[in-house]
Amino acid sequence: MPRFPTSLDESLEDLERDSVLMEALGPTLSTAYLVVKRSEIEYFKDKTPQEIVKQHFYKF
């Protein structure tokens, strides 16, 4: 059974290694997606779960 990522960071690393998905997204979209998600990791790293939920609640 394959091991699934346990964090967003691991998921992004897996995505970068997936040449099929990276090619399907194209260089511009894949780079932008990775940059945005890594900035989210940095922004939310010191936030409580309640703060994270609140941020996403008002975003969407």
C-alpha positions in Angstrom: 0.0 0.0 0.0 1.4 3.4 -0.9 2.2 5.9 1.8 0.3 9.1 1.5 1.7 12.5 2.5 1.0 13.6 6.0 1.6 17.3 5.5 1.1 20.0 2.8 4.9 20.2 2.5 5.2 16.5 1.8 2.3 16.8 -0.7 4.1 19.6 -2.6 7.3 17.5 -2.7 5.4 14.6 -4.1 3.8 16.9 -6.7 7.2 18.2 -7.8 8.3 14.6 -8.3 5.2 13.8 -10.4 6.3 14.6 -13.9 2.9 13.8 -15.4 1.1 16.3 -13.2 3.7 18.9 -13.4 3.7 18.7 -17.2 -0.1 18.7 -17.3 -0.2 21.9 -15.2 2.5 23.5 -17.2 5.5 25.5 -15.9 3.6 28.7 -15.2 0.7 27.2 -13.2 2.8 24.6 -11.4 5.3 27.2 -10.3 2.6 29.6 -9.1 0.8 26.9 -7.3 3.9 25.7 -5.5 4.9 29.3 -4.5 1.4 30.1 -3.1 1.1 26.8 -1.2 4.6 27.3 0.3 3.7 30.8 1.4 0.6 29.4 3.1 2.8 26.9 5.0 5.0 29.8 6.2 2.0 32.0 7.1 0.1 29.3 9.0 3.0 27.6 10.7 2.5 29.5 14.0 -1.3 29.8 13.9 -3.7 27.8 16.1 -6.2 25.5 14.3 -8.9 28.0 15.3 -7.0 30.9 13.6 -6.5 28.8 10.5 -10.2 27.9 10.3 -11.1 31.6 10.8 -8.8 32.7 8.0 -10.3 30.1 5.6 -13.9 30.9 6.7 -13.5 34.5 5.7 -11.6 33.7 2.5 -14.3 31.5 1.1 
